[in-house]
């Protein structure tokens, strides 16, 4: 899809009257966090913080417990601490945290559903995904609660 066409479609997804959300992106691959931040900020999500190490996220929450996000985008498979463990720790600090898990493997999402049947997962996205799909899923996750959405499959 051409750049101009994509921007027109993205503009339909995102409105100019949106509240400026705060989004936290955690992935151990710097290229992915950079790309996600760029796409989200270019499409009117005002504040996107990124981390490549889950331990740094916990440190930030411990130092600034008042820092809350409208949505967490968390990679499932990371060294030292997986995305599920990170989400569990964040939920102890922010009980209302919404999450969108990302992974190259759908099997991890299925494992999550089996291990935590009562989990409130706002969405799941399989890597790689199109920017338009990312914007649609993030927008939907920010406006819905307690509803699991799944995009893509492997």
Phi, psi and omega in degrees: 000136180293155183301315182295318179296318179298315180298323178295318179293320178296323180297328177291325181289316184258131178259157181287345182266010181298146167294145180277103183280160173249125183235139177246126180245126179233118177207140182285354178259110182304326178298323180289314180297321178298313182296315180297316178301314182298311181297314182293318181288324178293341183247037168075018167270109194295318189232114178234116175261144180233147176220148177250356180228119180304328179297326177293327178294313179299318178301316179298314179298321180291322180281329182227071184296344178282350179284111179237153182240151176284332180206140174251129173249110190237126173290142182281314186261104179223154177291156176072319181206126180279169184299326179295314179298318179298315180299319177302316180293319179294321180299333177289334180266317182234095184294341181262010183299129173265145183228147169231110179278144175235146179195154174280353185229117180297332183304328180292323177294317179299320177297320177301313182298323179288317182287325184230075184297338180265005179302139174260090181258122183282328175192165175220137178231132174276132173279146352280157177225156180283149179303319180300318178295319177302311182297319180295315182293319179295315179301316180294317180297326180286338183255353179242159176228149174053038178226124180276130176238136180236133178238130175076166175202156177237000000 
